[in-house]
């Protein structure tokens, strides 16, 4: 999680992936220590779920 001090008592919350500021009232996702903006959600999901990735016809046997 990236935070930058801007004023005493106030913190800027930054997206873990793109480092863009997440402003007050804006949606974001907090998961496993990351804070992710809506624009980065799909990439974050791909990264988090990469261990679950399969290709039809090439599935791994467990």
C-alpha positions in Angstrom: 0.0 0.0 0.0 1.4 3.4 -0.9 0.5 6.5 1.1 1.8 10.0 0.7 1.4 12.6 3.4 -0.2 15.7 1.9 -1.6 17.6 5.0 -1.4 16.9 8.7 -4.1 14.3 9.5 -4.8 13.6 5.8 -3.3 10.8 3.7 -3.4 10.2 -0.1 -4.3 6.6 -1.0 -2.6 5.3 -4.1 -3.4 2.3 -6.3 -0.8 -0.4 -5.7 -0.6 -1.2 -9.4 -0.7 2.2 -11.2 0.1 4.5 -8.3 -2.8 6.8 -9.3 -4.5 8.6 -6.4 -7.7 7.0 -5.2 -9.9 10.0 -4.3 -12.5 10.3 -1.6 -15.8 8.7 -2.8 -14.0 6.6 -5.4 -14.4 2.8 -5.4 -11.3 0.6 -4.8 -10.6 -3.0 -3.8 -8.5 -3.9 -0.8 -7.1 -7.5 -1.0 -3.9 -9.1 0.4 -2.4 -5.8 1.4 -3.1 -4.2 -2.0 -5.3 -1.2 -2.8 -6.5 -1.3 -6.4 -8.5 1.3 -8.4 -11.3 0.3 -10.8 -9.1 0.8 -13.8 -6.6 -1.8 -12.5 -9.1 -4.4 -11.2 -8.9 -6.7 -14.2 -5.1 -6.8 -14.2 -5.1 -7.4 -10.4 -7.6 -10.3 -10.8 -5.4 -11.9 -13.5 -2.3 -11.6 -11.2 -4.1 -12.9 -8.1 -5.8 -15.8 -10.0 -2.8 -16.9 -12.1 -2.4 -20.0 -10.1 -5.9 -21.1 -11.1 -5.4 -20.5 -14.8 -6.0 -23.5 -17.1 -6.1 -24.0 -20.9 -8.9 -26.3 -22.1 -7.4 -29.7 -23.1 -4.2 -29.0 -21.2 -5.6 -29.1 -17.6 -3.2 -30.2 -14.9 -4.1 -33.3 -12.9 -4.2 -32.8 -9.2 
